[in-house]
């Protein structure tokens, strides 16, 4: 057994150690770590939607894809009400001839009767002529004949329509069938005594997709082609722009005549599908 004084000293040491242990324990539990508590990560943001791809602009001078410029009709109300008036061939007039071949069109700038068909609606070489060169008085009629006539060996995609200035001689011998003439009444023998023959052209079945206003002019003398028919220009017309049907509005036939105030605009529309 320790003396009282010694026990007092030991007790003090034990008490001091216990206090030190309590302080140390509190310091470990309560001291800050030096780092803020980690915050929960925010939810991920939704990815932005991709913008739709921008459409490339249409090339200059062309309509946007999927759109087609429609042929516009005349603004002249009198022209809309009026019927078709065909030139008689006795006075100067612009006439048209169409073909599906550009090379052939180039050769027709100086037409040669010996290279034409030996027979036609208004001529036959059996009557003493060497051929017949056929024209019409409307640009759209010539284009229709190329693009939509029955019996073509191949389906044309383009009409090359040549325009000519016809200046008849004062002594021209011309025979003209009336507009009311039936195709059965039109013969090929007038070429015996006339240099030009003109007549309506609409044969059932073969001309079923061509305008009923079609008028044809046949020149059967080479001297008239050489001296009185002058080439002017060639119009390149996609067949997709050419009206198909016998019911072509008469207004469009008239707009296709070179004497029409609407001719230049209409010719542009036929070639490009759009007005200028």
C-alpha positions as CSV (number, residue, x, y, z in Angstrom):
1,X,0.0,0.0,0.0
2,X,1.3,3.5,-1.0
3,X,1.5,6.2,1.6
4,X,-1.2,9.0,1.4
5,X,1.1,11.5,-0.2
6,X,2.2,9.1,-2.9
7,X,-1.4,8.2,-3.7
8,X,-2.3,11.9,-4.0
9,X,0.5,12.4,-6.6
10,X,-0.6,9.3,-8.5
11,X,-4.2,10.4,-8.5
12,X,-3.2,13.8,-9.9
13,X,-1.3,12.2,-12.8
14,X,-4.2,9.9,-13.6
15,X,-6.6,12.8,-13.6
16,X,-4.3,14.8,-15.8
17,X,-3.9,11.9,-18.3
18,X,-7.7,11.4,-18.4
19,X,-8.2,15.1,-19.2
20,X,-5.5,15.0,-21.9
21,X,-7.2,11.9,-23.5
22,X,-10.6,13.7,-23.5
23,X,-9.2,16.8,-25.2
24,X,-7.4,14.8,-27.8
25,X,-10.5,12.8,-28.6
26,X,-12.6,16.0,-29.0
27,X,-9.9,17.6,-31.2
28,X,-10.0,14.6,-33.6
29,X,-13.8,14.5,-33.9
30,X,-14.5,18.3,-34.2
31,X,-11.5,19.7,-36.2
32,X,-12.3,20.9,-39.8
33,X,-10.8,18.9,-42.6
34,X,-9.9,22.0,-44.6
35,X,-12.2,20.9,-47.5
36,X,-15.8,21.9,-48.0
37,X,-18.2,19.0,-48.2
38,X,-18.6,17.8,-51.7
39,X,-21.8,19.0,-53.4
40,X,-23.9,16.6,-55.5
41,X,-23.1,17.0,-59.3
42,X,-25.8,18.8,-61.2
43,X,-27.8,16.7,-63.7
44,X,-26.4,16.7,-67.2
45,X,-27.9,19.2,-69.6
46,X,-29.7,17.9,-72.7
47,X,-27.7,18.2,-75.8
48,X,-29.0,21.0,-78.1
49,X,-31.0,19.8,-81.1
50,X,-29.0,19.9,-84.4
51,X,-30.3,22.6,-86.8
52,X,-31.8,21.3,-90.0
53,X,-29.3,21.5,-92.9
54,X,-29.8,24.7,-94.9
55,X,-30.9,24.4,-98.4
56,X,-28.5,25.5,-101.1
57,X,-29.8,28.5,-103.0
58,X,-31.0,27.9,-106.5
59,X,-28.5,28.9,-109.3
60,X,-29.0,32.4,-110.6
61,X,-31.4,32.6,-113.4
62,X,-33.1,29.3,-112.6
63,X,-36.4,28.6,-110.7
64,X,-36.0,26.7,-107.4
65,X,-36.1,22.9,-107.7
66,X,-39.6,21.5,-107.7
67,X,-41.1,24.7,-109.1
68,X,-42.0,25.3,-112.6
69,X,-42.8,28.7,-114.1
70,X,-46.2,28.5,-115.8
71,X,-46.8,30.0,-119.2
72,X,-48.6,33.3,-118.8
73,X,-51.4,34.3,-121.1
74,X,-51.9,37.7,-122.7
75,X,-53.0,40.6,-120.6
76,X,-55.0,42.0,-123.6
77,X,-58.7,41.1,-123.1
78,X,-59.4,41.7,-126.8
79,X,-56.8,39.1,-127.7
80,X,-58.4,36.6,-125.4
81,X,-61.8,37.0,-127.0
82,X,-60.6,37.1,-130.6
83,X,-60.2,34.0,-132.7
84,X,-57.2,33.1,-134.8
85,X,-56.6,35.1,-138.0
86,X,-54.2,33.4,-140.4
87,X,-52.0,35.4,-142.9
88,X,-53.0,34.8,-146.5
89,X,-49.4,34.4,-147.7
90,X,-49.8,37.2,-150.2
91,X,-48.1,39.8,-147.9
92,X,-44.8,39.8,-146.0
93,X,-45.1,37.6,-142.9
94,X,-42.8,35.6,-140.5
95,X,-43.3,31.8,-140.9
96,X,-41.9,28.9,-138.9
97,X,-40.6,25.4,-139.6
98,X,-39.7,22.9,-136.8
99,X,-37.4,19.9,-136.6
100,X,-36.1,17.6,-133.8
101,X,-32.4,17.7,-135.0
102,X,-30.1,20.7,-134.4
103,X,-27.9,19.5,-137.3
104,X,-30.9,19.4,-139.6
105,X,-32.0,22.8,-138.4
106,X,-28.7,24.2,-139.4
107,X,-29.1,22.8,-142.9
108,X,-32.5,24.4,-143.2
109,X,-31.2,27.9,-143.0
110,X,-31.0,27.5,-146.8
111,X,-33.7,25.0,-147.6
112,X,-33.3,22.8,-150.7
113,X,-36.4,21.2,-152.2
114,X,-34.5,18.3,-153.6
115,X,-33.9,17.2,-149.9
116,X,-37.5,17.3,-148.9
117,X,-40.1,14.5,-149.0
118,X,-41.4,13.6,-152.5
119,X,-45.0,13.8,-151.2
120,X,-46.9,15.8,-148.7
121,X,-50.4,17.1,-147.8
122,X,-50.1,19.8,-150.5
123,X,-47.6,18.5,-153.0
124,X,-46.4,15.4,-154.9
125,X,-43.3,15.2,-157.1
126,X,-45.5,13.2,-159.5
127,X,-47.1,16.5,-160.4
128,X,-43.8,17.9,-161.7
129,X,-42.3,19.6,-158.6
130,X,-39.1,18.6,-157.0
131,X,-40.3,18.8,-153.4
132,X,-42.3,20.9,-150.9
133,X,-41.1,23.0,-148.0
134,X,-43.8,23.3,-145.3
135,X,-44.2,26.1,-142.8
136,X,-46.8,27.4,-140.3
137,X,-47.7,30.9,-139.0
138,X,-47.3,30.2,-135.2
139,X,-44.2,29.3,-133.2
140,X,-46.3,27.0,-130.9
141,X,-47.8,25.1,-133.8
142,X,-44.4,24.4,-135.3
143,X,-43.2,23.2,-131.8
144,X,-46.3,21.0,-131.4
145,X,-45.7,19.4,-134.7
146,X,-42.2,18.4,-133.7
147,X,-42.9,17.3,-130.1
148,X,-46.4,15.7,-130.3
149,X,-47.2,14.4,-133.8
150,X,-48.1,10.8,-134.1
151,X,-45.8,8.4,-136.0
152,X,-42.4,9.9,-135.0
153,X,-39.6,7.4,-135.1
154,X,-38.4,8.5,-131.7
155,X,-39.9,10.6,-129.0
156,X,-38.3,14.1,-129.4
157,X,-37.1,16.0,-126.3
158,X,-36.4,19.3,-128.0
159,X,-37.9,21.3,-130.9
160,X,-35.7,23.5,-133.0
161,X,-38.0,26.0,-134.7
162,X,-36.6,28.2,-137.4
163,X,-38.2,31.5,-138.3
164,X,-38.2,33.0,-141.8
165,X,-39.2,36.3,-143.3
166,X,-41.5,35.5,-146.2
167,X,-41.6,38.3,-148.8
168,X,-43.8,37.1,-151.7
169,X,-43.2,38.3,-155.3
170,X,-45.9,40.5,-156.8
171,X,-46.6,37.8,-159.4
172,X,-46.9,34.9,-156.8
173,X,-49.3,32.2,-157.8
174,X,-50.9,31.1,-154.6
175,X,-53.8,28.7,-153.9
176,X,-55.5,28.8,-150.5
177,X,-58.0,26.3,-149.1
178,X,-60.6,27.8,-146.7
179,X,-60.3,27.3,-142.9
180,X,-63.4,25.1,-143.1
181,X,-61.9,22.7,-145.6
182,X,-62.0,19.0,-144.5
183,X,-58.8,17.0,-144.8
184,X,-60.5,14.8,-147.4
185,X,-61.1,17.9,-149.6
186,X,-57.4,19.0,-149.6
187,X,-55.5,17.6,-152.6
188,X,-51.9,17.5,-153.6
189,X,-52.4,18.6,-157.2
190,X,-52.5,22.4,-156.8
191,X,-48.7,22.4,-156.9
192,X,-49.0,21.9,-160.7
193,X,-49.8,25.6,-161.2
194,X,-49.1,27.4,-158.0
195,X,-45.8,28.3,-156.2
196,X,-47.4,28.3,-152.7
197,X,-50.4,26.3,-151.4
198,X,-51.9,27.0,-147.9
199,X,-54.5,25.0,-146.0
200,X,-55.7,24.0,-142.6
201,X,-54.0,20.9,-141.1
202,X,-55.9,18.6,-138.8
203,X,-56.1,14.9,-139.7
204,X,-57.9,12.7,-137.1
205,X,-55.6,10.3,-135.2
206,X,-52.3,11.5,-136.8
207,X,-52.8,15.1,-135.6
208,X,-54.8,14.4,-132.5
209,X,-52.3,16.1,-130.2
210,X,-51.9,19.2,-132.5
211,X,-54.0,22.4,-132.4
212,X,-57.1,22.5,-134.5
213,X,-56.0,26.0,-135.5
214,X,-52.9,24.7,-137.4
215,X,-52.4,26.3,-140.7
216,X,-49.7,25.1,-143.2
217,X,-48.0,26.8,-146.0
218,X,-46.1,24.8,-148.7
219,X,-43.6,26.3,-151.0
220,X,-43.0,24.1,-154.1
221,X,-40.6,26.2,-156.2
222,X,-36.9,26.5,-155.4
223,X,-36.8,30.1,-156.8
224,X,-39.2,31.2,-154.1
225,X,-37.1,29.6,-151.4
226,X,-34.0,31.2,-152.7
227,X,-35.3,34.6,-153.4
228,X,-38.2,35.2,-151.1
229,X,-37.7,33.3,-147.9
230,X,-35.0,34.6,-145.6
231,X,-33.8,32.8,-142.4
232,X,-34.1,34.9,-139.3
233,X,-33.3,32.8,-136.2
234,X,-33.7,29.4,-134.4
235,X,-35.7,28.9,-131.2
236,X,-34.7,26.0,-129.0
237,X,-37.8,24.8,-127.2
238,X,-37.9,21.8,-124.7
239,X,-40.8,19.6,-125.5
240,X,-41.7,19.6,-121.8
241,X,-42.8,23.3,-122.3
242,X,-45.0,22.6,-125.4
243,X,-48.7,22.1,-124.9
244,X,-49.9,18.7,-125.9
245,X,-53.5,18.6,-127.3
246,X,-55.8,19.6,-130.0
247,X,-57.5,22.0,-127.5
248,X,-54.5,24.4,-127.4
249,X,-56.1,27.8,-126.4
250,X,-56.5,29.9,-129.6
251,X,-55.0,32.7,-127.5
252,X,-51.7,30.9,-127.3
253,X,-51.7,30.2,-131.1
254,X,-52.1,34.0,-131.6
255,X,-49.3,34.8,-129.1
256,X,-47.1,32.5,-131.2
257,X,-47.6,34.6,-134.3
258,X,-44.7,37.0,-134.8
259,X,-47.1,39.9,-135.4
260,X,-48.4,39.5,-131.8
261,X,-47.5,42.1,-129.2
262,X,-47.0,39.2,-126.8
263,X,-44.7,37.2,-129.1
264,X,-41.3,38.0,-127.6
265,X,-42.5,37.2,-124.1
266,X,-44.3,34.0,-125.2
267,X,-41.2,32.8,-127.2
268,X,-39.1,33.4,-124.0
269,X,-41.5,31.4,-121.9
270,X,-41.5,28.5,-124.4
271,X,-37.7,28.3,-124.4
272,X,-37.1,28.6,-120.6
273,X,-40.4,27.8,-119.0
274,X,-40.3,31.3,-117.3
275,X,-41.0,34.8,-118.3
276,X,-38.1,37.2,-118.4
